[in-house]
């Protein structure tokens, strides 16, 4: 029985090979192989294009990163230079005041007219205050002003001479200054209690 079973299978296999359907399938398989080869070539070409584009983008990215790094370094260098020379204008404008003080000192040595020397020193002081105001530096008001922790530093408390002076500034030990609305030195004051 075993032989009979195998024989019909062989015949069936032979019949399948010779049938027109199998020939058609073989042709389709060959066509499919050609199509796959063409598609593979197209895909390989597309991959090559994408790889080239990727390399171009990487190169562009590296150049942009280098350019940004150079910009950052240049900006830091410019800031450092600006910080070094930021006070130059201020110092150049202070030099004439120093000249005036030196002339006043020489005048004190050679003259006995104290009033003239005092007047000269007062003029220099007024000129210096004018210079500070022109550069945005203003004195903080203290006389009979209420104590304000934002601009005043209470050195001590003292009994107020009158009821209305409680919580107000009685005396200023050291003037305070603001530069464009920013406190650069707090006024040291005595506050009435």
C-alpha positions in Angstrom: 0.0 0.0 0.0 2.8 2.3 0.7 4.0 2.1 -2.9 0.6 3.0 -4.3 0.4 6.0 -2.2 3.7 7.4 -3.3 3.2 6.8 -7.0 0.1 9.0 -7.4 1.9 11.8 -5.5 4.8 11.7 -8.0 2.4 11.8 -10.9 0.7 14.8 -9.3 4.0 16.6 -8.9 4.9 15.9 -12.6 1.5 17.1 -13.7 2.0 20.4 -11.7 5.3 21.1 -13.4 3.9 20.7 -16.9 0.7 22.6 -16.4 0.4 26.0 -18.1 -0.4 27.6 -14.7 3.0 26.6 -13.4 4.7 28.2 -16.5 2.7 31.3 -15.9 3.8 31.4 -12.2 7.4 30.9 -13.3 7.2 33.9 -15.6 5.5 36.0 -12.9 8.3 35.0 -10.5 10.9 36.0 -13.0 9.1 39.3 -13.6 8.8 39.8 -9.8 12.6 39.2 -9.5 13.2 41.9 -12.1 10.8 44.3 -10.4 12.4 43.6 -7.0 15.9 44.2 -8.6 14.6 47.5 -10.1 13.0 48.6 -6.8 16.2 47.5 -4.9 18.2 49.7 -7.2 15.8 52.6 -6.7 15.9 52.2 -3.0 19.7 52.0 -3.0 19.8 55.2 -5.1 17.4 56.9 -2.7 19.5 55.7 0.3 22.6 57.2 -1.4 20.8 60.5 -1.9 19.6 60.5 1.7 23.1 59.7 3.0 24.5 62.6 0.9 21.8 64.9 2.2 22.5 63.7 5.8 26.3 64.5 5.3 25.4 67.9 3.9 23.2 68.7 6.9 25.8 67.4 9.3 28.4 69.6 7.7 26.0 72.6 7.8 25.3 71.9 11.5 29.0 71.7 12.3 29.6 75.0 10.6 26.6 76.7 12.4 27.9 75.3 15.7 31.4 76.7 15.0 29.9 80.0 13.9 27.8 80.3 17.1 30.8 79.3 19.3 32.9 82.1 17.6 30.0 84.5 18.1 29.8 83.6 21.8 33.5 84.0 22.3 33.5 87.3 20.5 30.6 88.6 22.6 32.3 87.5 25.8 35.5 89.3 24.7 33.5 92.5 23.8 31.7 92.4 27.2 35.1 92.0 29.0 36.5 95.0 27.1 33.4 97.0 27.8 33.7 96.2 31.5 37.3 97.2 31.5 36.7 100.5 29.8 33.2 101.3 31.0 34.4 103.7 33.6 36.8 105.5 31.2 34.3 108.3 30.4 33.6 108.8 34.1 37.3 109.0 35.0 38.1 111.3 32.0 35.4 113.7 33.3 36.7 113.5 36.9 40.2 114.6 35.9 39.3 118.3 35.6 37.9 118.2 39.1 41.2 116.8 40.4 43.0 119.7 38.6 40.7 122.1 40.4 41.4 120.4 43.8 45.2 120.6 43.1 44.9 124.3 42.3 42.9 124.9 45.5 45.5 123.1 47.6 48.3 125.3 46.0 46.2 128.4 46.7 45.8 127.4 50.3 49.6 127.2 50.7 50.2 130.6 49.0 47.3 132.7 50.1 46.1 133.9 53.4 42.6 134.8 52.2 40.6 132.0 53.7 37.4 133.2 52.2 38.7 133.0 48.7 40.0 129.5 49.3 36.6 128.5 50.8 34.8 130.0 47.8 37.1 128.0 45.5 36.4 124.7 47.3 32.7 125.4 47.3 32.8 125.9 43.5 34.7 122.6 43.1 32.1 120.9 45.3 29.2 122.3 43.2 31.0 121.3 40.0 31.5 117.8 41.3 27.8 117.4 42.4 26.8 118.7 39.0 29.0 116.1 37.4 27.4 113.3 39.5 23.9 114.5 38.6 24.7 114.6 34.9 25.8 111.0 35.2 22.7 109.8 36.9 24.0 109.9 40.5 21.6 111.6 42.9 21.8 112.0 46.7 19.1 110.2 48.8 16.9 112.7 50.7 17.3 112.3 54.5 16.4 115.6 56.2 13.1 115.1 58.1 12.2 112.2 55.9 10.4 109.1 57.2 12.8 106.2 57.6 12.8 103.9 54.5 14.6 100.6 54.7 14.9 100.5 50.9 17.3 103.5 50.8 18.3 104.2 54.4 20.4 102.3 56.9 19.6 103.0 60.6 22.8 103.2 62.5 21.1 104.0 65.8 17.8 105.0 67.3 17.5 108.2 69.3 14.7 109.7 71.4 12.7 112.0 69.1 12.8 115.7 70.0 9.0 115.9 69.2 6.1 113.5 68.6 6.1 114.2 64.8 9.8 113.2 64.5 9.1 109.6 65.7 10.0 107.2 62.9 11.7 110.0 60.9 15.3 110.7 60.3 16.9 113.0 62.9 20.5 113.1 61.6 22.4 111.8 58.6 25.9 110.4 59.4 26.7 109.5 55.8 24.9 110.5 52.6 23.5 107.8 50.4 23.4 107.8 46.6 21.4 106.3 43.8 22.5 105.6 40.3 19.5 105.7 37.9 17.0 104.6 40.6 19.4 101.9 42.0 20.9 102.4 45.5 24.7 102.4 45.2 25.2 103.5 48.8 22.6 103.5 51.6 22.3 106.7 53.7 23.5 106.0 57.3 21.0 107.8 59.5 19.8 108.2 63.1 16.1 107.5 63.5 13.8 109.1 66.1 11.9 106.8 68.4 
